[in-house]
Amino acid sequence: MRLQIVLFALAITACSDELAKRDHSGHTSEGAELPGVLRVSISRGGIVENFAIERGRLSATSDAPNAPKHAVAAQIAGERGATFLSGNVKMHLVGPYAMSVNQSLVAASYVQEGNQRSGAPFLPTAIGIWENTTRKLLASAEGDSGWYIDSIGWSPDSNYVAVVKKKETRAMSLLGLFGHPATENEFHLVVYDTAGRQMMHIPVSSSGAVGWSKTEWTP
């Protein structure tokens, strides 16, 4: 009986610890030790939603991120990317890229040879981190199938890179019944360290109208 009481107490403690990690949206507060504030905006048909992620918690905000053009997929031509990093013939450097705050590193999206989606070869699924002066690839992370790199932003200390990923889905609609399914987008934020290890993954905006994102990381 005493052993059952102890096990029950341990279970309650574990449950309480897990609940303590969750914010009002039910998402775990991973990334609580990351520096500064991450700002993400999602633009859908003229409607813009702004979000802030601080200490692993997501909230709505009125502050919009200020991101350079080349760090946002929707603001550069689809086939263009960090081509100045070329050297690996198995990497197609397409999509957004950004230089770290201290100018020592470059994060860039790419498509690995053989992973191009039929009919959409310029949608990058992976992120790489290069040394700026030597153009040496230091780390890379291949994303999940169907998720594409949409925008990139570096942390103020240049130790982490934030990546907004976008997924395309086909939504059921009246038009879909006649062969014209509606396309929707879902957006998630993923943070990597400079070794390519994932430090945080949090949903930002659920499936909705087609859109695009930009992100900025401030102190």
C-alpha positions in Angstrom: 0.0 0.0 0.0 2.8 2.4 0.9 4.5 1.7 -2.4 1.3 2.5 -4.3 1.1 5.8 -2.5 4.7 6.7 -3.4 4.1 5.8 -7.1 0.9 7.8 -7.1 2.7 10.8 -5.7 5.5 10.5 -8.3 2.9 10.4 -11.1 1.2 13.5 -9.7 4.6 15.4 -9.5 5.5 14.4 -13.1 2.1 15.6 -14.4 2.4 18.9 -12.5 5.9 19.4 -14.0 4.6 18.9 -17.5 1.6 21.2 -17.0 4.0 23.9 -15.6 5.8 23.7 -19.0 2.7 24.5 -21.0 1.5 28.0 -22.0 -2.1 29.1 -22.5 -2.1 27.5 -26.0 -1.1 24.1 -24.6 2.3 24.2 -26.2 5.3 23.1 -24.2 7.7 25.9 -23.3 10.8 24.5 -24.9 13.3 27.2 -25.8 12.7 29.0 -22.5 16.5 29.7 -22.2 16.8 31.2 -25.7 17.8 34.9 -25.7 15.7 37.9 -26.8 12.3 38.0 -28.5 11.4 36.3 -31.8 8.8 38.1 -33.9 7.0 36.4 -36.7 4.4 37.8 -39.1 2.0 35.7 -41.3 0.5 37.5 -44.2 -2.6 36.0 -45.8 -4.4 37.9 -48.6 -3.7 41.3 -47.1 -4.4 40.3 -43.5 -1.3 40.2 -41.3 -1.0 38.4 -38.0 2.0 39.3 -35.8 3.3 37.0 -33.1 6.0 37.2 -30.4 7.8 34.2 -28.9 9.6 34.9 -25.6 11.0 32.3 -23.3 9.2 29.6 -25.3 5.8 31.2 -25.1 3.8 32.4 -28.1 1.5 35.4 -28.0 -0.1 37.9 -30.4 1.5 41.3 -30.7 1.2 44.5 -32.7 4.9 44.7 -33.4 5.8 43.5 -36.9 9.3 42.0 -37.6 11.7 43.9 -39.8 13.5 41.3 -42.0 15.9 41.8 -44.9 14.5 40.9 -48.4 16.7 37.9 -49.0 15.6 36.3 -45.7 12.0 36.0 -46.9 11.0 33.5 -49.5 8.1 35.6 -50.8 10.4 38.6 -51.4 13.0 36.9 -53.6 12.5 34.9 -56.9 11.8 31.3 -56.1 14.9 30.0 -58.0 17.3 32.3 -56.3 19.2 31.7 -53.1 22.6 31.9 -51.5 24.4 30.9 -54.7 27.6 32.5 -53.5 27.9 29.5 -51.2 27.9 27.1 -54.1 30.4 24.2 -54.0 28.3 21.2 -53.2 26.8 20.0 -56.5 24.2 18.0 -54.5 22.8 21.1 -52.9 20.5 23.4 -54.8 20.7 26.7 -53.0 17.3 28.2 -53.4 15.0 30.2 -51.1 15.8 32.5 -48.2 19.2 33.1 -46.5 20.5 35.4 -43.8 23.9 36.4 -42.3 24.5 36.2 -38.6 24.6 39.4 -36.6 28.4 39.1 -36.1 28.8 38.4 -39.8 30.7 35.2 -39.2 28.0 32.7 -40.4 25.4 32.3 -43.1 22.2 30.3 -42.8 20.7 29.3 -46.1 17.9 27.1 -47.3 18.5 24.5 -50.0 17.1 21.4 -51.7 19.1 18.2 -51.5 19.7 16.5 -54.8 16.9 14.0 -55.4 14.5 15.6 -52.9 12.9 18.1 -55.3 9.2 17.8 -55.4 7.8 17.1 -58.8 6.5 20.3 -60.3 8.1 22.5 -57.5 11.8 22.1 -57.6 12.5 25.4 -56.0 10.8 24.8 -52.6 13.7 24.3 -50.1 13.2 21.7 -47.3 16.6 21.9 -45.6 18.7 24.5 -43.8 22.5 24.8 -43.8 25.0 26.9 -41.8 28.2 28.0 -43.5 31.2 29.9 -42.3 31.1 33.2 -44.1 34.8 33.7 -44.9 35.8 30.1 -45.9 32.3 29.1 -47.3 32.7 25.8 -45.3 29.5 24.0 -44.5 29.4 23.6 -40.7 26.0 22.0 -40.1 22.8 21.1 -41.8 19.3 19.9 -40.9 17.0 18.2 -43.4 13.3 19.1 -42.7 10.2 17.0 -42.7 8.7 16.1 -46.0 6.1 18.6 -47.2 7.5 21.5 -45.0 9.4 24.3 -46.8 11.7 27.0 -45.5 9.8 30.3 -45.7 11.9 32.8 -43.7 15.0 32.9 -41.6 16.3 35.1 -38.7 19.4 35.0 -36.5 19.6 35.4 -32.8 21.3 38.6 -31.5 24.2 36.5 -30.1 24.6 34.7 -33.5 24.3 31.3 -31.7 20.9 30.3 -33.0 18.9 30.6 -36.2 15.1 30.7 -36.4 13.4 29.2 -39.3 9.7 29.6 -40.2 8.5 26.5 -42.1 5.4 26.4 -44.3 3.3 23.4 -45.2 0.8 23.2 -48.1 -2.3 21.2 -47.8 -5.4 20.7 -49.9 -8.6 21.7 -48.1 -12.0 20.2 -48.8 -14.4 22.7 -50.2 -17.4 22.9 -52.7 -14.9 23.8 -55.4 -12.8 20.8 -54.4 -15.8 18.5 -55.2 -15.5 19.8 -58.8 -11.7 19.2 -59.1 -10.5 22.5 -57.7 -9.4 21.9 -54.1 -8.3 24.9 -52.1 -4.7 25.3 -51.1 -4.0 26.2 -47.5 -0.8 26.9 -45.5 0.3 26.1 -42.0 3.3 27.7 -40.3 5.7 26.4 -37.6 8.8 28.0 -36.1 11.9 25.9 -35.5 15.1 27.1 -33.9 18.5 25.4 -34.4 21.8 26.0 -32.8 24.9 26.4 -35.0 25.6 22.7 -34.8 22.2 22.0 -36.5 20.5 20.7 -33.3 16.8 21.6 -32.9 16.3 23.8 -29.8 12.6 24.7 -30.2 9.6 23.8 -32.4 6.4 25.6 -31.9 3.3 26.0 -34.2 2.7 29.6 -35.0 -0.4 29.6 -37.3 -2.8 26.8 -38.0 -3.9 25.8 -41.5 -5.6 28.7 -43.3 -5.4 30.7 -46.5 -2.2 30.7 -48.6 0.3 33.1 -47.1 3.9 33.9 -46.4 6.0 34.8 -43.4 8.9 36.9 -42.2 10.8 36.7 -38.9 13.1 38.9 -36.8 15.0 38.1 -33.6 15.6 41.1 -31.3 17.5 41.4 -27.9 
